Amino acid sequence: MSIALTTLLALAGIALSWLFLLFRLLQKALNGGGGKGKDKGDGEDQGDSEAKAKAKAAEEARRAKELEALRQAQEAEAKRQAEKRAQAEAKARQKVVEALQKDPLLRRQMEKLAKVNELPQMSDEQKAKEIMHRVPAHVLQVLVVAGTQEDIEMDLDTVFTREKSLFPTHDIEPVPMNGLEQMHQILPEQMIMDDDFFYGALVNEELLVMQPYERKVERKTLHISLDLSSSMEGPMSDGLTRHNWSRGITVSLLLKAVNGEATYMLRGFAGQPYTLDLVDSPEKAQALIDKLLSTAASGADTNIWGALKQAVIDVRAVKRAGDVADILVITDGQDNKANVYGAGEMKALFGEDIRLHVVAIGMHAPVLQSGATSYREFQ
């Protein structure tokens, strides 16, 4: 190998060595700069994580605060609702107590249904609580209305009167003589008085005669025509159904009739009159209350004129001549049987000895009102 070639190879090796060294230095420089960039990126990521953690913690705190506020609001509302229910229950219980104390017949009915009649040691408050738990709500509504209602009041007491009689009776008492024709009836003790005293008593109208009286008894008759059409299941403004309210009114008047010794008649109606119930004793009253509590309002149509005509027939069959009878119709509908009648027809139907009373529920009934002695509307 020549000296020139040897020298060339040596120079080439030296150049390659420098190139390798330069490459290594450049690589090291690049690696060092990349490390610094990586460290800087890691710092930024760490800052972002801390910010996110703080934001998450703040969001969780906010949500926890909202949940706590919601929980407190729910507890407060639950407390208000519980107090409201307690007040409503106390009010309802007081009405049951009033119903218990209203009438012995009504008390027996409620105690029998709740099966507390064999527990006399219980107070009325305790019995009312048991009754509310044991008696179906719709039945209890009827009985409470019967014991607490003051909307419909009727005088059903028997009236006793005395009339002078021309014939001897067991009812006799001394009264002032009102004419010389009664001189022979003067009391014996006055007939034997001295003349001065006798004529003095005559002048002063002090002479007495015995007057017989005849006792007259006017027994009231109440006939209720109760609408049992399906529309009576509709609600009233106080939440009661018309059917429950009207049955409560009916039971209330039934109790008054029995206590006042009145003749009580009930006939339901819808498209036609139903069976007549006649009550003249507490036993029959009890049976009718049981029947009413299980009577549904499911009839079709409303034939009011037919019900009134039947009521008049019923009343005239039992009342005595001269006695006054009352007919009460409870209805929520206009007559839809194409009957045409007015005040004149009703006056002819009832005459002078039958009075019509109307309870209109959720409606205005001008035709019935025109022939009624009393008229009430309820919503």
Phi, psi and omega in degrees: 000138183280161182296324183293318180293321180297317181296320181296317180295322180296318180293322179295321179296319180296320181295318179296322180298316179294321178297318179297317180297317180296321178298317181295318180296317180296319179297319180295319180296318179296317179296322179295317179294321178296324178297318179295321179294321178295317178299321180294319178296319178299324179293319179295318178299320180296322178294318178297320180297318179295320179295318179296321179297318178295318179296319179296318179296320179295319179295318179296321178295319179297315180295321178297321179294318178296318179296321179293318177296320178295318179298316179295320178296319179295319178296318179295319179293319178298322178294317178297317180295321178296318178295320179296317178295320180296319178295317179296320179293320179295320178295316179295321180294322178295323177294323177295319177299316179299320179295321178299322185271356184286315188206136180301324180294319178292322177299313180299321180297313182291319179294324179294315181296323181272354181059042176244009182290344179264013181238069185293343182286349180282143175284166178298325178296316178293318178297319180299319179297317179292321179299319180295330180276332190257335184264133178306143187302318184291328177289317181296323178302316180298313183291323179293318175301317180299324184270347186235348186291142177230012183284319184245110179237134178222142178279107182245012179285143176293137182256128178250127178229164179234136176235142178298140181242146176275353183240153180299140176223176177282345180258101185218144180205155180286139177221159179299139177294135182246017178179153182295340179293347178262010184303325182286352181259004182299146181303139182305321182293335176276333179295332184264009178290157173302153184302317182300314180293322183296310183289331174296318178294325179294314180297320182275007179056044180254000178285138186245147173232160179273124182249120175279147179235149174251127182276128178251135179241120177255105180268124182286150175235125178241125177243125177251125172258109189255121179291121179242027175287159187296336180294343179291351176279356178291158184277152170262178185294334181270005178097340177289150172285153178301325182293315179295318180295314182294325176292323177297317176300318181296315179296320179301314179289330176298316179297318178296321181296317180294315181293328180268005179062029177277159172276125187243131181229140179225131175219118174284163178205158170216256174285341178209161178293147178262194182292142178275136172246128180245128183238126176220019179204157177301326180295316178292327177296317178300317180295322181289324176299315177303318181294317181297322182294340180248011181272127180265157174256094187224010183284157177260147178069170179219104181255081184291317181298319177297322178294320180293317179297320179292323179298318179297318177299316180299313184293314183293340180284341185240333185280151179276153178301133179096335177285150178259134180244155179239135174243126178246124176249129179245117185208158177241011185220158173283156177296119182248027179255022177061028176276136179247114180207158181215198183299321181296315179295322180290321178297319178293326181290315186273333182069206183261352186248008177231128180252137179259133175237135186238131170244108181259126184251118176067024184200165173244130184238079184298327180293312177297320181298325183295336181249011186261143171288321175222148184216128179228143175242140178226146179250000000 
